[in-house]
C-alpha cells in the first residue's frame, strides 16, 4: 500500500516516516472497518474516478488522511485528521496550497456533501462511499457495528436507521457521473435492505443475502 506514497509526497526519509505513521494509525487494534483495507479500497476507487478530479494528488492524499484519526466521534475525527495532515505534510515538502486542499477534503468527509462544482470533493466522497455498493456490504455493516460495540443495541439500531434514512432520502448518493453509473443503484438497494433488517421491514434484508 505504501508503494504509491512517494508519487504523492516524495521518498525522503521524513516523508516515508509520515507514511509509516499513517499505516500504523490505520492498523490500530480498535478498528474493525476503518482499517488498511478501507484505505486501500478508497485509494482504488479514487484512482478509478480520478479523471473527474481537478487535483488527483490532493484527493489521494486526503484519502490517506481522512480516517487517520478514528475514535468513532463524528466531526471530531475528521477535524483531527485534517489537522494531522496540516501538521505532517509540510515535513514531506508538499506545497502549502495542496496541503490546504487536502485538509479541506478531509473535513468534507464528515458530511460527504461537496458543493456543486467541487470536483475533488465529489471524487473523494464518492470513493469513500463506494463500499455502499459492494458485494461485501453485509461484512461492512457488521464491522461498523463492531466499531460501535460500546453502544447498546437499541440505541445503535435507532441511530444507524436514521443515518440510512438520511442517505436514502438524498437525491443522489454519488456526485460524479461515473460514480452514479457504477454504484448508485446497488448502494440504494443495500441501504434499503439494511434498513429493513434493522427495523423489521418487509424486505428483512433480502438484498443483503443476494
C-alpha positions in Angstrom: 0.0 0.0 0.0 2.8 2.4 0.9 4.3 1.8 -2.6 2.1 4.7 -4.0 3.0 7.2 -1.3 6.3 8.5 -2.9 4.3 9.6 -6.0 2.2 11.8 -3.8 4.7 13.1 -1.2 8.2 12.1 -2.2 10.5 9.4 -0.9 12.6 11.5 1.6 13.2 9.8 5.0 10.8 12.3 6.5 8.1 11.5 4.0 8.5 7.8 4.4 8.3 8.2 8.2 4.9 10.0 7.7 3.7 7.1 5.6 4.7 4.6 8.3 2.9 6.7 10.9 -0.3 6.7 8.8 -0.1 3.0 8.2 0.3 2.4 11.9 -2.7 4.6 12.7 -4.9 2.7 10.2 -3.9 -0.6 11.8 -4.9 0.4 15.3 -6.4 -2.6 17.1 -9.7 -1.0 18.0 -10.6 -0.6 14.3 -12.9 -3.0 12.5 -14.0 -1.2 9.4 -11.7 1.9 9.2 -8.7 -0.3 8.6 -5.9 -0.6 6.0 -8.4 -2.5 3.9 -10.7 0.5 3.8 -7.8 2.8 2.9 -6.8 0.5 0.0 -10.4 0.5 -1.2 -10.8 4.3 -1.1 -7.5 4.8 -2.9 -8.5 2.3 -5.6 -11.9 3.9 -6.1 -10.3 7.4 -6.2 -7.9 6.2 -8.9 -10.9 4.8 -10.8 -12.6 8.2 -10.6 -9.6 10.5 -11.0 -10.4 11.8 -14.4 -13.2 13.8 -12.7 -10.8 15.4 -10.3 -9.0 18.8 -10.6 -6.2 17.7 -8.3 -6.0 13.9 -8.1 -2.9 14.1 -5.9 -4.7 16.1 -3.2 -7.6 13.6 -3.4 -5.3 10.7 -2.8 -3.5 12.5 0.0 -6.9 13.2 1.6 -7.8 9.5 1.2 -4.6 8.6 3.2 -5.6 11.1 6.0 -9.4 11.0 6.0 -9.7 8.5 8.8 -6.2 8.6 10.1 -7.6 9.7 13.5 -10.5 7.4 14.3 -12.2 7.2 17.7 -15.8 7.0 16.5 -16.6 10.7 17.1 -18.2 12.1 14.0 -16.9 15.5 13.1 -14.2 15.4 15.7 -12.4 12.6 14.0 -12.4 14.4 10.6 -11.2 17.6 12.1 -8.4 16.0 14.0 -7.4 14.0 10.8 -7.3 17.3 8.8 -5.2 18.9 11.5 -2.9 15.9 11.3 -2.5 16.4 7.6 -1.7 20.1 8.2 1.0 19.1 10.7 2.6 16.2 8.9 2.5 17.1 5.2 4.9 20.1 5.5 7.6 17.5 6.5 7.2 15.9 3.2 7.7 19.0 1.2 4.1 19.1 -0.1 3.3 22.7 -1.3 1.2 24.7 1.2 -1.7 25.2 -1.4 -2.0 21.4 -1.8 -1.9 20.9 2.0 -4.8 23.3 2.3 -6.7 21.5 -0.4 -6.0 18.2 1.3 -7.2 19.3 4.7 -10.4 20.8 3.2 -11.2 17.5 1.6 -10.5 15.5 4.8 -13.0 17.8 6.6 -15.6 17.2 3.9 -15.8 13.5 4.7 -17.7 14.5 7.9 -20.7 15.2 5.7 -20.0 13.7 2.3 -21.8 16.8 0.8 -19.5 18.6 -1.6 -20.7 21.8 -3.2 -21.7 21.8 -6.8 -18.6 22.2 -8.9 -16.3 20.8 -6.2 -14.7 18.2 -8.4 -12.1 17.0 -5.9 -14.7 16.8 -3.2 -17.0 14.8 -5.4 -14.3 12.2 -6.2 -13.2 11.8 -2.6 -16.7 11.4 -1.2 -17.7 9.0 -4.0 -14.6 6.9 -3.3 -15.3 6.8 0.4 -18.9 5.8 -0.2 -18.2 3.2 -2.9 -18.4 0.5 -0.2 -22.1 1.0 0.0 -22.5 -0.6 -3.4 -20.1 -3.5 -2.9 -20.9 -7.2 -2.6 -19.2 -7.1 0.8 -21.8 -4.7 2.2 -23.0 -7.1 4.8 -19.5 -7.5 6.2 -19.1 -3.7 6.1 -22.3 -3.3 8.2 -21.1 -5.9 10.7 -17.7 -4.2 11.0 -19.4 -0.8 11.6 -21.4 -2.4 14.4 -18.3 -3.8 16.0 -16.7 -0.4 16.0 -19.7 0.8 18.0 -19.9 -2.2 20.2 -19.9 0.1 23.3 -23.3 1.4 22.1 -26.3 -0.6 23.3 -28.2 -2.5 20.6 -31.4 -0.4 20.7 -29.5 2.9 20.5 -27.3 1.6 17.7 -30.2 0.4 15.7 -32.1 3.7 16.1 -29.0 5.8 15.2 -28.0 3.6 12.3 -31.5 3.6 10.9 -31.6 7.4 11.0 -28.3 7.5 9.0 -29.7 5.1 6.4 -32.9 7.0 6.0 -31.0 10.2 5.5 -28.8 8.6 2.9 -31.8 7.1 1.1 -33.6 10.5 1.1 -30.7 12.2 -0.7 -31.4 12.9 -4.3 -28.1 11.2 -5.2 -25.5 9.4 -3.2 -22.7 9.9 -5.8 -21.7 13.2 -7.3 -19.5 12.1 -10.2 -21.2 10.7 -13.4 -19.0 7.6 -13.2 -19.8 7.0 -9.5 -23.5 7.2 -10.2 -23.3 4.8 -13.1 -21.2 2.3 -11.2 -22.7 2.4 -7.7 -26.0 4.4 -7.2 -28.5 1.6 -7.8 -26.6 -1.1 -5.9 -25.9 1.2 -3.0 -29.6 2.2 -2.6 -30.6 -1.5 -2.7 -28.0 -2.3 0.0 -29.0 0.6 2.2 -32.7 -0.2 1.9 -32.0 -3.9 2.8 -30.1 -2.9 5.9 -32.8 -0.5 7.0 -35.4 -3.3 6.6 -33.1 -5.6 8.7 -32.8 -3.0 11.4 -36.4 -2.1 11.6 -38.1 -5.4 10.7 -39.4 -4.0 7.4 -40.9 -6.3 4.7 -37.8 -7.0 2.8 -35.9 -8.0 6.0 -32.6 -7.6 4.4 -33.2 -9.7 1.3 -30.9 -7.7 -0.8 -28.0 -8.3 1.6 -28.4 -12.0 1.1 -28.1 -11.9 -2.7 
